[in-house]
Amino acid sequence: MAADAAGQIRRSPMEMVCDILAVVSVGPTKPTHILYKANMSWKVLSSYLDFLTGSGMLDKEEQEGGKRSTYRLTTKGKQILRLYEGLKSSLNGTITLESTKELTHMVEGATPTGPRVSVSPW
């Protein structure tokens, strides 16, 4: 999670995807339930649902003549969620403010600051 200019914590796209997958993992779920549990606006949620169904992580099941739908986690979605939760738990408590500063310092030290030198094959 990263803070924006107003100091509010923002979720990464991966966190948002996994929040949706976690909500749907309990069973077939209506979009409004996902919206409230994952704490998203309808505009944001609908684009993520399109992405998740298109990428095979969720299945959309139409009900009542296409007016209502529910979402169900696919095998791929379960695998992604399991991987994310495993990674999250294995990193829990290992990244601190001090280690973040050290990491930033190492990355900045390893990044070339001069102009790029390109060698043309011609």
N, C-alpha and C positions, 0 to 999 in steps of 0.2 A: 504494500500500500504506500502511496506517495501523497504528500500534502500539496494542495494547490496554493495559489497566491493568497487566498483568504485563510490559509492554515487548516482547511478541512481535509480530512483523509479521503483519498480517492482510491477506488479499487482498480487493479489492472484488468485488462480484458480477460486474462486467464482466470483471475479470481471471480470475475462475474460469470464466466462460463461454468466454473466449478460450483459456484453458489446455486446456479440454476439446476445443474446436474444433481446436487445434493438434495434440493427440494423435491425433484421428480423421483429420486431414488426410493422414496417411501411407497410408491405405487402410482397408478394413473392419476395425473394431476391437471386440474383446470388452469387455464392461463391466469385468471385473477388470483388464484391461490399462489401461483409462482410469483406473480407481481408483488404481493404483499410479503411473502416469506423471503424473497430474494432482495426486497427493498429497491425496486427499480420503477422507472416510469414506463408507461405502456409503449411509448415510442422506442425506447431503448430495448425493452424486453422483446418486442415483436421482431426487431432486427436480429437479436440473438437467437430467438426461436427459429427463425428462418435459416440462420447459419447452422444451428445444431441439427435441425432436421435434414438440411441439405448435405451435411457432412456425415450423416449416419449415426449421430450420438443420441438422437431422440426420434421416436416415431410419433406421428400425429394421427390420432384416431378421431374421425368425424362422428358426431352423434346428432340425433334429432334433425335430420334433413340438412346437415351441414351448418346449422346455426351454432352449435356448441362443439367444442373439441376438447380432448384431453391429450396429454403428452405422457409417453412411457419411455423409460430409459432402455436403450439397446445394450447389447453385449459390449459394443465399442464404447458407449458412454460409461458403462460400469468400469471398464478397464481404465479409461482416462481418469475417472474420479478416484479410483483406487490408487493409481500412480500419483496423482496430485496430493491426496491425503497422506500417502507414504512419504513423499518428499517433504511435505509440510511438517510432519511429525519428526522426521529425522533431522530437520534443520531447527526445530523448536528450541529456542534459547541459545543457539550457537551464533546468531548474528546479533551483535550489540552495536550501539552507537560507536563505540571505540573501534570495533572490527570493521564497521562500515567506513570510518575515516581512513583506517589503514588500507582497506581495499581501494578506496578512491585514490589515495596517494600512490599506491602501486600501479593502478591503471594509468593515472596521469603521467607517472614516470616512464611507463612503457610506451606511451603514445608519442609518435614523432610530432614535433611542433613546427618543423621547418616545411618549406614547400616540397611538394611531391616531385620526385625526379622520375621522369618516364623515359624509357629507352625505346626509341622507335625502331622497328625492324627495317625501315626503309633507308 
